[in-house]
Amino acid sequence: QVQLVESGGGLVQAGGSLRLSCAASGRTFSFYAMGWFRQAPGKEREFVAAISRSGGRTYYADSVKGRFTISRDNAKNTVALQMNSLKPEDAAVYYCAAADARFRGASYYATGVEQYDSWGQGTQVTVSS
């Protein structure tokens, strides 16, 4: 498995922006499709965004489409989530996740929690209204 460490969470006013980063180590980063999930208190963990191994394909939850952007740098073993126009309902613990896709095409991405093999510890995002 790959080890993942998130950073960049914090407190922001509604309408503001935050950039989350996730650093990966331990395995060949380019073997993994990457995703971001979030979990608010009392709710299930939900999909936010995904990016393929190559970075050429991305996919977003409807709730964040047009406001969030996922990107990756395979040379630096990092994946980022740029979050703009934040809303109070975006507040949650955000998790970076990796799905082993070495036997899948470079365009593969995943959106289900069960499809991911490795998870970070999470970073808190708080949005004040």
C-alpha positions as CSV (number, residue, x, y, z in Angstrom):
1,Q,0.0,0.0,0.0
2,V,1.0,3.6,-0.4
3,Q,1.1,6.0,2.5
4,L,-0.8,9.2,2.2
5,V,-0.5,12.5,4.2
6,E,-3.0,15.3,3.7
7,S,-2.4,19.0,4.5
8,G,-3.9,22.4,3.8
9,G,-7.2,22.2,5.8
10,G,-8.3,25.0,8.0
11,L,-11.0,27.6,8.6
12,V,-12.3,29.8,5.8
13,Q,-15.2,32.1,5.3
14,A,-18.0,31.1,2.9
15,G,-17.0,32.1,-0.6
16,G,-13.3,31.6,0.1
17,S,-10.8,29.1,-1.1
18,L,-8.5,26.4,0.2
19,R,-6.0,24.1,-1.4
20,L,-5.6,20.7,0.0
21,S,-2.5,18.6,-0.8
22,C,-1.7,14.9,-0.4
23,A,1.8,13.5,-0.4
24,A,2.3,9.9,-1.3
25,S,5.1,7.6,-0.4
26,G,6.0,3.9,-0.4
27,R,5.0,2.7,-3.8
28,T,5.1,3.9,-7.5
29,F,2.7,6.8,-7.4
30,S,1.8,6.6,-11.0
31,F,0.3,3.1,-10.5
32,Y,-2.5,4.7,-8.5
33,A,-5.7,6.4,-9.4
34,M,-6.3,9.1,-6.8
35,G,-9.4,10.5,-5.1
36,W,-10.7,12.9,-2.5
37,F,-13.5,12.1,-0.2
38,R,-15.1,13.9,2.7
39,Q,-17.0,13.0,5.8
40,A,-19.1,15.4,7.9
41,P,-20.2,14.6,11.4
42,G,-23.0,12.0,11.5
43,K,-22.8,11.4,7.7
44,E,-21.2,8.7,5.6
45,R,-18.0,9.3,3.7
46,E,-18.8,10.7,0.3
47,F,-16.9,11.0,-3.0
48,V,-15.7,14.4,-4.0
49,A,-13.3,14.1,-6.9
50,A,-11.1,11.6,-8.7
51,I,-8.2,11.7,-11.1
52,S,-6.8,9.0,-13.3
53,R,-3.3,7.6,-13.2
54,S,-2.1,9.8,-15.9
55,G,-4.0,12.9,-14.7
56,G,-5.8,13.0,-18.0
57,R,-9.2,12.2,-16.7
58,T,-11.0,13.8,-13.8
59,Y,-14.5,13.3,-12.3
60,Y,-16.4,15.3,-9.7
61,A,-19.4,15.0,-7.5
62,D,-22.2,17.2,-8.7
63,S,-22.1,19.1,-5.5
64,V,-18.6,20.4,-6.2
65,K,-18.5,20.5,-10.0
66,G,-17.3,23.9,-11.2
67,R,-15.9,24.9,-7.8
68,F,-13.3,22.2,-7.0
69,T,-10.4,21.1,-9.2
70,I,-8.3,17.9,-8.6
71,S,-4.8,17.7,-10.0
72,R,-1.7,15.5,-9.6
73,D,2.0,15.7,-10.1
74,N,3.4,12.3,-10.7
75,A,7.0,13.6,-10.5
76,K,6.4,15.0,-7.0
77,N,4.0,12.2,-5.8
78,T,1.3,14.6,-4.9
79,V,-2.3,15.2,-5.6
80,A,-4.2,18.4,-4.8
81,L,-7.7,19.6,-4.4
82,Q,-8.3,23.3,-5.1
83,M,-11.5,24.4,-3.5
84,N,-13.1,27.7,-4.5
85,S,-16.4,29.3,-3.6
86,L,-16.6,27.3,-0.5
87,K,-20.0,26.8,1.2
88,P,-20.8,25.9,4.8
89,E,-22.0,22.5,3.5
90,D,-18.5,21.8,2.3
91,A,-17.3,21.6,5.9
92,A,-16.0,18.1,6.6
93,V,-12.9,16.0,7.2
94,Y,-11.3,15.6,3.8
95,Y,-9.5,12.4,2.9
96,C,-7.0,11.6,0.2
97,A,-7.3,8.0,-1.2
98,A,-5.4,5.8,-3.6
99,A,-6.7,3.0,-5.8
100,D,-4.2,0.4,-7.1
101,A,-4.6,0.6,-10.8
102,R,-1.4,-0.9,-12.1
103,F,-3.3,-3.5,-14.2
104,R,-5.8,-0.9,-15.5
105,G,-5.4,1.7,-18.1
106,A,-3.8,5.1,-17.5
107,S,-7.3,6.6,-17.9
108,Y,-8.8,4.6,-15.1
109,Y,-10.4,6.4,-12.1
110,A,-12.6,5.3,-9.3
111,T,-15.5,6.9,-7.4
112,G,-16.5,4.3,-4.8
113,V,-15.1,4.2,-1.3
114,E,-14.7,0.4,-1.7
115,Q,-12.5,0.8,-4.7
116,Y,-9.7,2.6,-2.8
117,D,-7.0,0.7,-1.0
118,S,-5.1,3.4,0.9
119,W,-6.4,6.4,2.9
120,G,-4.8,9.3,4.6
121,Q,-5.6,10.5,8.1
122,G,-7.8,13.3,6.9
123,T,-7.7,17.1,7.2
124,Q,-10.4,19.3,8.7
125,V,-12.1,21.9,6.5
126,T,-14.3,24.4,8.4
127,V,-16.4,27.0,6.5
128,S,-18.0,29.8,8.4
129,S,-21.1,31.5,7.1
